[in-house]
Amino acid sequence: MAPDPNSASGSGAARDDASLKASKDLKKKDDKKDEDLSEEDLALKQQLELYVERVQESDPGLQKVALESMRQEIRTSTSSMTSVPKPLKFLRPHYGTLKAHYETMETSDVKKLLADILSVLALTMSAEGERESLKYRLLGSEGDIGSWGHEYVRNLAGEIAQEYTKRQSEEATNDDLMDLVKQIVAFHMKHNAEPEAVDLLMEVEDLDLLMDHVDKTNYKRTCLYLTSSAKYLPGPDDVLVLDIGYMIYMKFEEYPRALQIALFLDNMQYVKQVFTSCSDMLRKKQFCYILARHGITFELDEEMCADDEEREALQEIVNNTKLTEGYLTLARDIEVMEPKSPEDIYKAHLLDGRASASATVDSARQNLAATFVNAFVNAGFGQDKLMTIPSEASSGGSSGNWLFKNKEHGKASAAASLGMILLWDVDSGLAQIDKYFHSNDNHVIAGALLGVGIVNCGIKNDCDPALALLADYIDKEEASIRIGAIMGLGLAYAGSQNEQIRSKLTPILGDSRAPLDVIAFTAISLGLVYVGSCNEEIAQAIIFALMDRSESELGEPLTRFLPLGLGLLYLGKQESVEATAEVSKTFNDKIRKYCDMTLLSCAYAGTGNVLKVQHFLGQCAQHLEKGETYQGPAVLGIAMVSMAEELGVEMAIRSLEHLLQYGEQNIRRSVPLALGLLCISNPKVNVMDTLSRLSHDADTEVAMAAVVSLGLIGAGTNNARIAGMLRNLSSYYYKEASLLFCVRIAQGLVHMGKGLLTLSPYHSERFLLSPTALAGVVTLLHACLDMKAIILGKYHYVLYFVVLAMQPRMLLTVDENLKPLSVPVRVGQAVDVVGQAGRPKTITGFQTHSTPVLLAAGDRAELATEKYIPLSPILEGFVILKENPDYKEDN
C-alpha cells in the first residue's frame, strides 16, 4: 500500500516555478469547478494532484509509489460509456506538467512507468494527429497492454495505422510497431473483437498474422468479416483478404465455405485443393452440387477421387443431370404440375370490355407472344397445352396446329419453345424435338436446332448430343438455320470453353460471304462459350470481324452484338481487358465509344468498382447529337458494376433516378433496363413504382423497356402487384400491337416456371455470381437497347438467352443416397450479422415449412431440427443431410 501522502515532508517546497504559475491559473478555474464536485470526487481529485506532485520529487522510491498508486486509480476507475473516467478527467490539467517532467528524468524503470501513464493520459489529452499515446507506449514498459482497457487498445490501434503509413512513406523500420501489433491482435481476438484485429492487420499489411490467432471459437466470425469486407476493398487487397479467408477455412476443414471463396476468386487450383484435402465422399458430393449450381464446367481427375465409380457419380452431379429430377420433385410437392395456358396468365376476364374483346382476334404477333408466355410459364415442366402432345391425342395432334399459327420466323421461336418446356430433361427433350428436324420449313428446322441448345442449357453430357446434332447445320446456306445452330451451341455449351466449338465457329467470323446476322450471333455464342476466359484468339477474331464491317453495316442494330461478344470474354476479369480496350480505340468512330463502354461494363461486372461507376455516370452526363448510341451500354454498365452488393444497388438506383430527370432520350430508354438488372427477380417496391410510371411514358421505347423490366424484376416470383400492373397495361395498350407484345412477354416472365424459378445470377447468399447466368441476362438487355429492330423484328428468339439465368429458387434436402428427404426448416429474411457480438439470429420473421421449399430474394433457411446435420452451411439448391449421431429423440 502507498504510504500516507500527507505525512511526507517537503511536499510544497519541491515545486518549481512553472508549475506554480500553472497551478495559480488553474486554481481560479478550479474554485468554480470544485463547488460542483461531490465529496468523494473532491477527495479523489486532491489525491491525484498529490500523486502528481510526488512524481516530481527527486526520490525514486516516492516517485515509484506515487506512480503505482496513480496507475491503480486509473485502472480501477469505472466510467459510463459517455463520460471520460474520473481520474483521467482530473489529471488533464497536469498532462503538460508530467510530460515536461518526463523529459528531465533519467532512464529507469520509474521513467518507463511514467511513460505508461502518459500513454494512457494521451488517450484524452493529446492533440489530434500527435500520436503521443503510441509514442509513450513505445517508450514505456513492455507490460500487458489489455490491462488499461479496451478503449486504450483501440486508440493505440488507430495511431499505429497512421504511424505505419507515415513510416512507409519514409521507408523507416517497423519492427517495434509490429511487436505492438502482435499484442493488440492477440488481445482483440481473445475478446471477440475479430473485426478490429482484421482492420488493424489490413492497415499494417500483414494479414498472415491472423493465422496464428484464429481458433475453433472465432474462425467463423473472422472469416465472415473478411469475406464481407472484401467487397469494399480496392484490388489487389480484396484478393489477399479472400486468400486468407480461404486458408483459415481450409485449416478448420470448413470446406464448403473454402470452395465458395475458390469459386469467387475463380481459382481452379483452390477448387482442386478442396477436393483433394477432403476424404469424405458425401462431402465431395455436396461440393459437386455447389459447382453445378455455379454453372462451371469442371472435370474431376484421379487425384480428386481415386475410385472410378465414385468419380463417375460425382461427375454426374457436376454435370447437373439431377436438376430436372429435383425441380419436378419441387413442383409435385408444391402441386403445380398442372400445365397452364397463356389465357390462365393473361386473366382477360378480370379486365373491362374493350381489352378482352380484342384478345379474341387471332394475330400472328399475339400468337408469337403466347408462344413465349407458354414457354416461360411451363419451363422445365415437360408438358403444356400448346406444344407437347398429350398421349391420347392422335399423332397429328395439336402441336402441329400451334406451330403453324405462327408466321415465318415466328415458327422458329415456336419450335424452340418446345426446348424450353422440356428444359434440362435432355433425353425426352431431344426425342420430342426430333420430329421438327424432318420439316420442309427452314424456320421450323432453325427453331428445332435452337430448341436442342435450350434443352441442354446448363446440363453437361459426356456424349455431347448438342454438338453432334448441331455441328452439321452450322455451314448450311440458309441464314436462319445457321443462326439456330450457332445460338443453340452457345446456349448448350455456355462457359464450357469447348475447343471443338471454337474451331467450328471462329472461321465464320472471318468469312466475308457470311451475312451480318450470322456473324453477330457467332460472336455472342463464342462469348458465351468462352465467358470470362480472356481467350486471345477469339478476341482477335471478333476484333477483325468488327474492323471488316463497312460504314453501313456498323449502323445496323445487330452490330451491337460484336462488341458484346468481345466483352463477355472478359466478364468480371477487370484489368485483363485493358489491352483489348486499347485496340478498340482504333475502331471506326461509329462504334468506338460503344465498344469501349461495353468492354468496360463487362470487365467490371459484379465487382462494385466505384471508380468505374463514376466513369459511366460521367459518360451519361454528356449531351450528344442524334445517332450516338454508346450511352446505352454505359447506363447498363452502372447496373452491372454496382450489382455486387446491396449498398451499391441502393446507390445505383438513386443515381439512375437522377439520370431519368436530367438525361437525354437515349439514356432514358436504357434506365429501365438497368433497373431491371439491379433488381432482377427481386421486386423492390420503389423500383416497381418507378417502372410503373415509366411504362406509361410518352416515348414508346421508354415504355417498352419499362414493361419488359417489370417482367424482369418480377421474374419467377408470381408477384401479384406486378401481375396486376401488367394486366392493366394490357388493357391500356390494347390497340398498340408492339407494346402489347412487350406486356405479354413481361407477363410470361413474372409467372416463369409457375413461380419456381429465378433469373438472379447471384446465389449462395448473394456471395457468388454465376458468369453464364449474368452473360445471358446482359445479352438480352443489350438486345433490348433496340427493341424495335431486334425483339419486335425477326430476332425475337434472343429472348431465349434468358434460359442461361433460369434456376430453381429452391432448397431441396436429400439424404445420403441423394433421395429427397423432407425435414422442417425455418425460412425468413436474412439478417446481416457481420461483426455483431455473441451469436445473433441470422434470420428474422421466419416461418417453418417442410422441404422442399421456395426461397425468395433475400431469404435464408436454417434447419429446424437437430436430427440431421447439413453438409453445406448455406441452405440453397441441393443440400445433403446426414444423420446427427448425438441426436436423442424426446420421448
VOKOLVEX-45879 format. One record per residue (C-alpha): residue in one letter; x, y, z. Coordinates in steps of 0.02 Angstrom, whole numbers, plus 50000, padded with zeros to 5 digits. Each point is the difference from the previous one (the first is absolute). Example, Ala and Ser with C-alpha at 12.3 -4.5 7.8 and 13.67 -1.06 7.14 Angstrom:
<recs>
A506154977550390 S500695017249967 
</recs>
This chain:
<recs>
M500005000050000 A500625017849968 P500615009650154 D498845013850057 P500365014149879 N499655013850128 S501384994650119 A501435001549878 S501075015550023 G500445013949882 S498524997649888 G499755018649971 A501805005449986 A500444988749856 R498855008349877 D500865009449860 D499435017349945 A499204994649838 S498804988550085 L499645013450131 K499385012149866 A499014986349917 S499194994750162 K499535018150043 D499085002049834 L499194983350025 K499475004150176 K498915014349942 K499094988649880 D500024985650121 D499165009650140 K498465001449892 K500094981749951 D500364993650174 E498325006250060 D499114988049880 L500974984550052 S499364987450127 E501064996550153 E500774983949937 D500395007949831 L500855014450090 A501004987850104 L500524990449845 K500495016049913 Q501105005850144 Q500744982750015 L500495000049817 E500735017550008 L501064994050143 Y500614985249898 V500495012049861 E501035010150124 R500794984250068 V500524994449827 Q501035015749984 E500984996250161 S501814995349981 D499844983950101 P499734985349881 G499154989950138 L498685013550025 Q499785002149812 K499734981549978 V498714999050139 A499065015149932 L500004992949824 E499424982950062 S498565008350093 M499575010649850 R500014984749890 Q498884991050123 E498755014349998 I499955000949811 R499804981349977 T498634997550128 S498995015249952 T498384995449916 S499035012149893 S498435000249898 M500174998549812 T499705018549974 S501175008550122 V501875000150024 P500584989850153 K500215011550153 P501874997650028 L500365004449818 K498885015250015 F500865006550157 L501734996549931 R499685010249843 P500705016450067 H501604991150051 Y500354991449835 G501195013849943 T500885000250169 L500294981249998 K500605000649821 A501255013650040 H500604990550153 Y500184983949897 E501265008449885 T501125004550148 M500034982550078 E501424987649993 T499674983749909 S499344987550127 D498534988650037 V499125014950079 K500175009849839 K499204985549906 L498594999650125 L499675018449972 A500054997149812 D498634986950021 I498925012350094 L500325014049876 S499514988049862 V498324997450084 L499765018450037 A500365004149819 L498414990249962 T498965015250050 M501315013649995 S501144999349852 A499695011449853 E499274992749841 G501314991449892 E501395000950132 R499944981150033 E500705002950176 S499114984950072 L501004989049883 K501615009850026 Y499954997350189 R499424982249982 L501564995949900 L501075008950130 G499124991650146 S500144982950081 E499554984449904 G498534996050116 D498344992149956 I499125011949884 G498224994350037 S500045004850183 W499695018349953 G498334995449921 H499244998349828 E499865018349957 Y501865002350025 V500424985249889 R498825006349867 N500765017250002 L501744992649986 A499484989549851 G499405015849913 E501645009050034 I501024985149942 A499105000549833 Q500445018449975 E501804997650058 Y500204985149884 T499465009849848 K501185014150046 R501464988250024 Q499624991149837 S500175016449907 E501645003650090 E500584981949978 A500414998350185 T499984983550095 N498424993750081 D500634986350117 D499505008650163 L498275003649927 M499774981949946 D500374993650176 L498625011250063 V498844994449860 K500244981950052 Q499485004250178 I498495009849943 V499414986749879 A500154986650133 F499015011050118 H498625003549873 M499844981849948 K499864994750182 H498635012750032 N498874996349850 A500505015649906 E500524990749842 P499535014149882 E501155012050091 A501444987849992 V499714997749814 D499895018749970 L501645003250089 L500884986249903 M499335006849836 E500695017150046 V501734993150034 E499904988249850 D500354984150096 L498434989349996 D501034984150013 L500155003350186 L498174995650012 M500364981649969 D500884998450169 H498565007550097 V498434991949929 D499324985050091 K498444989149997 T498995013050095 N500305015349894 Y500494994449824 K498225000949932 R499745017950055 T501725005149941 C499714992549827 L498265007349989 Y500765017250028 L501404996749875 T498844994249861 S498775014150031 S501305013750003 A500824993449841 K498585007649898 Y500485017450056 L501894998649978 P500935005949847 G500984986949903 P501194991250031 D499595001350186 D498344991249978 V500844984649930 L501264999650143 V498615000850128 L499044986049916 D501584989549988 I500215001150188 G498164995750022 Y500254984849889 M501524994350100 I499115001850166 Y498504990249937 M501164986449936 K500924999550166 F498374996550092 E499334988449865 E498535011349961 Y500124994049820 P498365006149924 R500425018050049 A501784998049936 L499284993649836 Q498915015349986 I501475011650020 A500944989749871 L498565002349878 F499875018550041 L501845002049958 D499744988849848 N501524990450058 M499914982149935 Q501584995150097 Y499095004050161 V498454990449945 K501104984949967 Q500835002150168 V498314999350088 F499634983549916 T501704992550037 S500025005750182 C498324992250041 S499864981250009 D498154998450039 M499034994449846 L498355007750059 R500805017050023 K500744998749827 K498264997149931 Q499455016150086 F501475009349919 C499404993449833 Y498275007050029 I500785017050038 L501034999249839 A498474994849900 R498995014750067 H501405011949957 G499914993549823 I501824997149962 T500684985649899 F501144989850109 E500864983449967 L500444989450151 D501634990349987 E500834985350088 E500755011250133 M498345007150056 C499144983250007 A500964983849974 D498554987749982 D499314999849821 E498194996450046 E499995013450134 R500795012249881 E498644996649871 A498675002950132 L500805016650047 Q500235005349819 E498164996649970 I499545012450137 V501185013249932 N499234997449828 N498325005050076 T499094984449938 K499024999750164 L499265017349975 T498414995149907 E499604986450128 G500195012150146 Y498995013549913 L498554988249965 T500054993650180 L499795018150055 A498585002849876 R499084984350058 D500235004950182 I499295017449971 E498664992449886 V500275010449845 M500254986149872 E498375004549911 P500505008349834 K499445018149977 S499445008549841 P500395018249957 E498165004350034 D500234994450181 I501395012950012 Y499165014449909 K498404998350105 A499065010549871 H498354997150091 L500595011650139 L500105014749881 D498615011149933 G499204997349831 R501075008549868 A501614990750036 S499284982750020 A499045001849838 S501575003549900 A500874985050076 T498964988049898 V500705005949833 D501324987949936 S501525010149949 A501714992749963 R500815012050123 Q498834995350142 N500274981649962 L501875002750006 A499795008450169 A498964985250059 T501384988349942 F501265008850113 V498815001350147 N499614981649985 A501854995649991 F500485010750151 V498574994650110 N500164981449968 A501905000349994 G500744983650058 F498344991650038 G500034989149846 Q498175003049957 D498925014349941 K498395003049903 L500725006349835 M501574990749950 T500134983050086 I498734987349943 P498984991050133 S500204981449972 E498154996649962 A499955012149853 S500374993049829 S501745002249930 G499465014549894 G499475008450164 S499935017950054 S501845004049997 G500095001649813 N498535011950002 W500775012250121 L501665000149910 F499155005749840 K498995013550086 N501645009549996 K500665009049847 E501704996849920 H501345004250128 G498684998150136 K500064981349966 A501824999750053 S499555006850171 A498524988150012 A501054984649961 A501355005850120 S498705002450137 L499854981150009 G501804999950059 M499565012450138 I498524989450059 L501124984650011 L501425010150075 W501404989750083 D499164983549951 V501224995449862 D499394982549957 S498165003249977 G500345017449935 L501044994249853 A498744986349963 Q498575012449988 I500945013249901 D500594987049876 K498405000849895 Y500355018049950 F501654995449920 H499034991549861 S499005015549958 N500125008349827 D499895017250079 N501695008050034 H499325010250145 V499364984450087 I501694991649981 A500865015650067 G498834999850150 A500344981550030 L501885003250001 L499785014150125 G498854988850102 V501374986950013 G501165013350068 I498705005750127 V499644982450065 N501864997350030 C500265016950082 G500954997850162 I500074981149982 K501644991949948 N500004983049920 D501454988549961 C499344995649828 D499715018249950 P498304997849915 A499835018549962 L501655000949908 A499624984249902 L498305006549944 L500445018249966 A501744998949924 D499364994849828 Y498855015049985 I501275013750036 D500555001649820 K498324998249911 E499495012849869 E498465006850088 A500435013850126 S498594996050121 I500544981850016 R501795005350032 I499455012350134 G498944986450082 A501474988050007 I501265013250056 M498905007250137 G499554982250053 L501844995950023 G500265016150098 L498614995450121 A500444981650018 Y501865002850031 A500005016850089 G501525001350113 S500734983349943 Q501455007249898 N499764985649880 E501404999349871 Q498964991449865 I498765014150001 R501385012949987 S500734991449848 K498274998849918 L499395017650036 T501555011149987 P500164998049809 I498245007249978 L500585016650073 G501275002249863 D498864994049860 S499675014649883 R498474991349925 A499134997250167 P498545012050030 L500135012350144 D498704991450109 V500924983449992 I501635008650048 A499145009250143 F499284984150075 T501664991149977 A500875013550102 I498714998350139 S500114981050003 L501895000350009 G499875013050138 L498834988550097 V501014984249976 Y501605008850051 V499215011750127 G501305007950115 S501434990149921 C500955014749924 N500334988949848 E501195009549884 E499594991049837 I498145002750011 A500265018150053 Q501075002849845 A498744991449886 I498605011350065 I501095015549987 F500414996049817 A498164996749966 L499615017350070 M501365008349896 D499374991749841 R498255007250016 S499545013849879 E499325017150053 S498224994849963 E500154983550094 L500655008950155 G498345009250008 E499014983750002 P499164995750166 L500754982550007 T501785006649990 R499865003750186 F500204981350032 L501815000149940 P500695011250138 L498904990750124 G500724983149948 L501715007650025 G499515006950171 L499334983250060 L501734992549977 Y500595011750138 L498464998950112 G500535004950177 K501854998949958 Q500405018350035 E501745005549943 S500184985749876 V498915009849878 E501205014749984 A500984994049848 T498414996349904 A499235016650053 E501535008949928 V499764991149834 S498165005049999 K500525018350000 T500604997749821 F498284994849936 N498875010349889 D499275015450089 K498264992849987 I500364985350113 R501555005150097 K499165007350154 Y498664986649999 C501324986650002 D500985008550139 M498465001450113 T499484982049968 L501744993150035 L500185009850163 S498264995750061 C500304981449972 A501754999950072 Y499475008350162 A498304991550014 G499634994550177 T501575008050074 G499175015150080 N501455010949939 V499485017850048 L501215008549879 K499234990949853 V498255004950054 Q500575018150005 H500774998049828 F498344993749929 L499035013850086 G501215012449922 Q499654992849827 C498135001650031 A500155018450047 Q500495004949823 H498675006549884 L500234992449828 E499415002549823 K498774987649929 G500674983349941 E501234997350144 T499564984050090 Y501394996950124 Q499075006850151 G498874984749999 P501384987950052 A500695013250119 V498355000350095 L499944981050002 G501815000750059 I499495009750156 A498824985950045 M501214986049954 V501415006950106 S498995005150151 M498924984550014 A501404992250104 E499285004450170 E498425007050077 L500705017150040 G500615002449823 V498304994849933 E499115013150107 M501215013649945 A499884995249817 I498105000750008 R500135017750066 S501245005149865 L498884992649865 E498555010350066 H501045015649969 L500434994349824 L498144998449964 Q499755018250048 Y501495007649911 G500514987549867 E499705000749813 Q498704988849919 N501224986049958 I500514999250184 R498204999450058 R499724985249886 S501334989750084 V499695005050183 P498514988150020 L501084985649937 A501375004450125 L498705000250140 G499394983149938 L501754992850015 L500315007350174 C498424992250072 I499844984749890 S498774987650079 N499965011550151 P498495011549986 K500455015150108 V498515011350024 N500895016449958 V500684992949837 M498324992449958 D499195017250019 T501315008549892 L499794987149862 S498115001050014 R500125018849974 L501164997849850 S498894986849922 H498775013949957 D501375011249929 A499655010249843 D501544992549916 T499524982349945 E501794993750015 V500085005350182 A498304992150032 M500514983649918 A501624999150098 A499055003550161 V498724986549965 V501314986849964 S500955005350156 L498424998050105 G500044982149938 L501844998250045 I499875006550178 G498514988650029 A500744985349904 G499434983650077 T499235008250153 N498144999849951 N499995017350080 A498165004650011 R500295018749992 I501034999149841 A498774987649925 G498625012650034 M500995014349923 L500344989849843 R498164995249983 N499525018450007 L501355004149873 S499334986649884 S498335009049997 Y500835017149988 Y501024994949848 Y498704988749919 K500145009349834 E501905001049993 A500624983249940 S501845002350041 L499715006250177 L498724986450030 F501304987449944 C501205006750133 V498644999150132 R499694981749956 I501854995850009 A500085008450171 Q498494989950059 G500894984149945 L501565005050096 V499085004150161 H499194982850002 M501564991249937 G500044981750050 K498345003250092 G500985009850128 L501354987050035 L501435008049904 T501155014850023 L501065009749877 S501185007050130 P501814996149952 Y500465000850185 H499884984850113 S500714993150163 E499325014250105 R500405012649864 F501864996250014 L500344991449834 L499615006749828 S499704987049865 P500885006649844 T498924990849874 A498405006150083 L500585018049998 A500564998149819 G498274994049950 V499105014450084 V501225013149934 T499834993449822 L498125001750012 L500145017750069 H501185005349861 A498734993349876 C498655010350089 L501005015949972 D499254999449826 M498314991750029 K499215004549834 A501354992749890 I500444984450100 I498644993750114 L498535007149902 G500904996049837 K500424982549945 Y501294996250135 H498734997950141 Y500834983450044 V501385009750091 L498734999550142 Y500564982050025 F501715006150060 V499135002050166 V500044981050020 L501835001550051 A499475008550161 M498504989150040 Q500254990150160 P498764992350122 R499915011250154 M499854985050114 L500744991450149 L499914981249974 T500714989350139 V500584982649953 D500604985350104 E501654990849983 N499354990549847 L499505016649920 K498144996150016 P498885014650052 L499775000950187 S498685011150080 V500565009350156 P499325015550087 V500945016149960 R499775018050053 V499965012249856 G500125018750032 Q500835016349948 A501894998550012 V500795011550130 D501755006849979 V500944994750157 V501765005249951 G500995006250148 Q498574998250123 A500364993950175 G499444983150063 R498984988149894 P498675011049920 K498554992349904 T500384999249815 I498185000749942 T498505010150054 G498144998049979 F500144981849955 Q498704986849964 T500284981550018 H499694989049847 S500474982549945 T501254998649859 P500025001849853 V499665018750020 L500115015549892 L501225013850047 A499605017849948 A501335013349971 G500845004050165 D499324984550087 R501044988050101 A499564983050069 E500614990550152 L499584982550060 A498674999550134 T500554983050063 E501564993250085 K499734983049923 Y501035003449844 I501605009449963 P500065009449834 L501624997549903 S499955017749935 P499865015250115 I498965008849868 L498304992249976 E499625003049816 G499734988449853 F500434982050038 V500614997150178 I500534982950064 L499514996050179 K500844986850105 E499284993350161 N500625008050159 P500804986250106 D499735010050162 Y498155002649969 K498834992850131 E498124998649968 D498945008850131 N498834986950067 
</recs>
